[in-house]
Amino acid sequence: MIYRFRVILDNDTEEDIFRDLEIREDDTLEDLHNIITQSFGFDGTEMASFYISDNQWNQGEEISLFDLSDDGSARLMNETRINDVAHEVSPKLIYVYDFLSMWTFYVELAEIVEEAEGYDYPNLMFVQGQVPDTAPEKSFEADDDDDFNEFEDGLDVDDYDHLDFDENWN
């Protein structure tokens, strides 16, 4: 079977930027990573991860391109088949490419179809929008709160005489 995905760049512009892709259900997430990076014009050399997602796009379990864990326990893209993590019941994944720039994509299974004769897979079906030169800025709740400053507590850290601790505590 062939899985058809819509991969949408998370951006704050008015223009929708997405790619429609086809890939075999038993290909790996690394194969999906490769066609996503190619279709959006990235070289594919940066660190990346998929995250299993629920219907509200909440980020779940991570599946990495490389194992950077201390104990070798990370779930890896090249060992994970697409149909193990994406199907009709759970059709959504989040894909993050380049952890310094944080290119974030919503990957949704749109359709499952029979393999067509004469087509090579993976296949880029449709392109919408141009990728910006830099990753869209991410806004976090604390960034939106002008009154929030985690370091604004009125203490002078250079004034040791008035800090609230006993210097001979041990």
N, C-alpha and C positions, 0 to 999 in steps of 0.2 A: 504494500500500500504506500501511497505517497501522501505526505503531510504538507499542507499548504499553510504557511505562516505569514502573518502580517507583522513586520518589525517596525515599530514607531519610535523615532527619536523623541525623548522627553525634552521639550524646549518650550520657551515662553514666547515664541513668535507667533504671528497670526498664520503663517504658512505651515501646513502639515508636511512633515518630512517622514516618509516611510518607504519600505520596500516589501513587495510580496514575493515570497520565496517558496520553492518546492524542494522537498528532500525526502529520501526514503525513510520510512519509519524505523528501520533497523540500523540507520547510520548513527554515528555518535554525536554527542554535543560538541565535540571538537570539530566535526564536519560542519555543524550548524554555525559555530563560531567563525570558521573560515569563510563561509559564504556571506555571513553578516559583515565581517570586516571588509571583504572584497567589494561587496555591493554598496557600502557606504564610503569607500575610498581610503580605508585605513590600510597600513602595511601589515597588520596582524602580529607585530612583534611585542606589543605591550601586554602586561598582565591583564587577565580577564576572568570573570566568573559569571555563571548563571545562578539564579536563585529561584527555587520553586516558589510559586506565588499562589495566593488564594484569589477569589473573585474580586476582592477590593484592592488588589495589587500590593498586599502586605508581603514583605520580604521574608522568605522562609529559609530552608536549608540551602547552604552554598555548595556549588559544584565548581571546582577551580580548574584552571588550565594547567597549573603546576602545583605540586604539593609543597607548601612552605611550612607545614606544621612540624612541630618538634618530634612527634611520635609517628609520623607517616600515616595518619588516620584520615586525611582529607579525601573526600570523594572527588574523583577526577573526571574531566570531560571525555578523555580518550577511552575511559572504561565504562561510560554511561551511555546506553542507547537512548535515542530520543523517545521511543515509545515507552520507556521506563519512567519518564518524568512528565511527558505531555500526552494527553489523551482527552477524550470527550468529557470526562468527569473533572479533570484538572487541566484546562487548556492554556494556562498562563504561566509565563516565566519572565523574570527580570534579568536583563543582561547588562553587565557593567564592563566597559572596556577602558583601559588606561586609568589606573587608580589615582594618578596625579591630576588628570583632567576630569575624571568621573563622567565619561560619556555614558549615559544611561538610556536603555531601550526597553520598551515593553514588547514582549514577544507573545503573540497570541495565535493559537492553533485555530485557523479559520475553517478548514475543511479537510476531510480525508477522502482521497479519490483513488481509483485504480491507476496503475502505472500505464502510461501511454507509450505505444510503440514509436520508436524513432526519436525519443527525447533522451537527452543526457541529464542526469541528476547529480548533484543539486542544480537547480535551475532558477535564475532570476526572472520572474514573470513581469513585474511592473515596478517602475521607479516614480516616486512623487517627491518633488522638492530637492533643493540643494543643501548639502551639509555645510554649516557655517565653519569658518576657519578655526574657531575655538569652541570648546564645549560650553553649552549654556550654563549660566550661573545657577547654583542651587541656593534656595532660600530655606533657612531653618527657622523654627519658631522663635528662638532667642534673637535672631537677626531682625525679626519684625517688631520686637518689643524694645522701644527706644528707652524705656526706664530701666532695662536690665543691664547691669554691669557686675559681673562676678567678682571684680577686683575693687569695687567701690564700697569699702566698708568703713572708711574713716580712720583706719589704723595707719600709723607711720611705722613701717617695719624697721626703720633705722633708729627709732627711739626705743632702745632696749629697756630703759627704766620703767616704762609705762605699759609694756606688754604683759598680758595676763598669764604668766607661767612662773614657776619656781625654778630658777636656774640650777639649784642644787637638789634636783628631784631624785637622784639616785644615791 
